[in-house]
Amino acid sequence: MASPGPSTHSGPAAFFEPYRRQWQVLLRITRREGHAHRLFGIERLFLMGVCLALLGMPAMIVRGLGQIFGEQGRRLAVEFYALGKPALLFWVLFHGHLTSALWAAVAVVALLDLYTSLSSMVFLQHFHTGRTSHGRSLILLAVNFTETLLAFAVLYGFSQSVGNPMQGDTAPVTDPFTLLYFSCVTAASVGYGDFLPTTHAGRMIALAQILTSMGFIFILLTSFVASFNEREPV
């Protein structure tokens, strides 16, 4: 069975084309066809879970809407979506919406959507035949990383879990720039100690950010290695 590659379909019916391609990948993994014939046990179950999660993510809706206008439309929709999410989170962070549970939920969904897509990019790359520019991929990864910094800053603000107890200040931090600074420091695993998570919720959010940041480093290294291996000899 051939790998599902980029589609040339357009028009209203093409909205379901990304879903169809993803469903084909799920079926191949389930039936152990093609590249999936060596999959077994926990790896196979994990990849099936990634496929199912992708089908329920907002990114699939964006791809479907873009696919209506053809393959170029799908690619442009993905890029606008990738840029739009950090722009929205920036607005939420710096315009005083940190106490809203709705925007905290938006930040969580944005993170789940992003990490599901990244997992697909790493673990399902052999099931797609379309070639992607590594330069474009690296630019999008930089945008994605900015998105994570902003999303975690929103979550720190909503949970009111960051403070400066070393200076005797027990009030939670509400300044958006300081929250973004703490998010950057946590992602880099620097740990200056000037601001700390002061609640159990804050420590759990910080732990999730550290682990996912390590995953980003893995993805960047993988992309660089792939780009180096595919260079033509001079």
N, C-alpha and C positions, 0 to 999 in steps of 0.2 A: 504494500500500500504506500503511495507516494506521500511525502511529508507535506503538510499544508503550508503553502507559501503565500506570498502576497496576492491579493485578489484584484482583478480589474473590474469587478462589479461596481455599479453605481446605481443611483435611484433609490426610492423609498424602501424597496425590498432588501437593499444591501445593508440596511441597519443591522440585520441579524447575521451578517457574514462573519464578523469577529467572534460571535458566539458559536457559530457553526465550526469555525476553525479550532476554537478552544475545545469544543466538544469532541472533535475528531482526535485531538491530542489525548484527551481523557480516555477515549475508547481504546486508543492504541496502547496506552499504559495498562489499562484494565485487561486487555487481551494479550499483552506482551508481544506486540507486533513491531517489526522494524527495529529501531534503536532500543525499544523497550524489552526486547527478548531476554536481556540479561538482568533486568530488574527483579528484585526479590525482597520479600519481607518488609522491613521498616522503610527502606528507600522507596519501594513501590507505593506503600501507603502514604508516605510523605508527599510524593509527587502527585498522587491522586488528590490529596488534600489541598495542595497548591492550586491545581486545576479547578477544583470546586470553589475555592475561595475567590479565584479570579472572576468566575462567572457572576459572583454577587457583588463585585466592587464597582464603584462609580466610574472608574477608568474604562470599563467595558462599555458603558453607556456612551461615554465621550467618543470612543473608537467607532461605535456603531453610528452615531450621528455624523462623524466625519466621513465614514465610509459611504454615506449617501452621496457624497460629492466625489467619490473615487478614492484611489489609493493616496494621491497627493492630499486630498481633503482629510483623510484619516491622519496622515503624518502631521499636518498643520494643526488639527484639532488636539492631538497629543501634546504638541509643543505649547499651544496656548493654555491647555489645561495644566501643564507642568509649571508654567510661569504664573498662572492665575492663582494657584493654591498658596504659594508663599506670599503673593501680593495680598490675598485675603487675610492670611494669618498676621501679616505685618499690620494691616489695618485694625484687626481685632486687638492686637497687643498694644498699639500706641494710641488707640482712641477710646480707652476706658471701658472695654467690654469684658474684663477679666473675671467678673463675678457671675457672668451668665453661663449657666449649665449648657445652654444650646451651643455656644461657641466652643466650650470645652469638648463637647461631643464632636463638633466639627473637626477639632484638632486630633482627636482620637481616630476618627474615620480617615482623616488625611494620612495619618501614620500607618494605619492598617493597609490602606490602599497602596501606599508607597512601598511598604516592605513586602507586600504580596507581589507587586509588579517586579521588584528587584529579585525576589526569590525565583520568579518565573524566568527572568533574564539569565540567572546563573544556572539553575537546575533544569530548565526546559529548553535550553538553547539548541540542543541537538534535534529537537522536534520541529524546528522551523527552518525553512530553506532561505528565507529572505536575508540578504546581506545588509548590515547596518554600518554606517560610517562610524569609525571609532572616535573621530573628533566630535561628532554630534553626540555620541554616547557619553563622552567625558564632560561635555558642556552640560548635558541634562543631569548627569550625576552631581555636578557642582550645584545646580539649581535645586536638585532633590535634597542635598545636604543642608542647604540654606533653609529649605522647608522644614527639615527635622529640627533645626535650631529654634526656629520660630514656634513650631508646634509645641515643643517641650517647654519653651518659655511661657506660652499660654497656659499650659497645664500647671507649671509651678505657680503662676499667678492665681489661677483659679483655686488651687488647693491651699493657698496661703501657707506654703510649707518651706519658704526660704527666709532665713533671718541672719542676724549678725550677733550671736550670743557672746562672742569673744569680747565685744565692746560693751556688753551689758545691755544691748538693745533687744528687747523681747518681742517687739512688734514685727509682724511679717512684712517682707519687702513687697511693695506695690509699684515701685518705679519700673516702667517697662524696659528702660535701658539696662538697669541693674539685673533684671530677670533675664534679658537676652545675654548679658555678660556672663551670668552664672551658667546659663545653658551652654555657651561656648566653652567655658572653662571645664565644665563637666564632660562635654563631648571629647575634649582634648585630653581628658584624664590628668589635668595639671594639678588641681587641688591646691590653690593658694591659701585657702583657709580663712579668707576674709568674709566669705558668706558660706553658709552651710544649710543643708536640709534639716529642718527642726522638728519634723513630724515623721511618723512611719510612712505616710503617703508620699512625702517628699523623698524619703530614702528609696522607696520602691520605684518612683519615677526616675530618680537619678541612676539607679541600677539598670533600669531598662534602657536609658539613654547611653550609658557606657557600653553595654553589650551590643546595642544596635550600631553604635559608632565603630566598634571593632569590626562588625560585619561590613560596614561601608569600606573600611580599609581593605578588607579581603576582596571586595568587588572591584575596587580601583586597581589593585595589584593584578587581578585576573584580567581586567581589560587591557592594562599595559602589556602584559605578557602576550595576550592574544594579538595585539597590534604589532608587537615586535616580531612574532613568529610569522605573521602574514606579509611582512615587508618583502618586496622583491629585491634580489641581490643587485647591487650597483654594478 
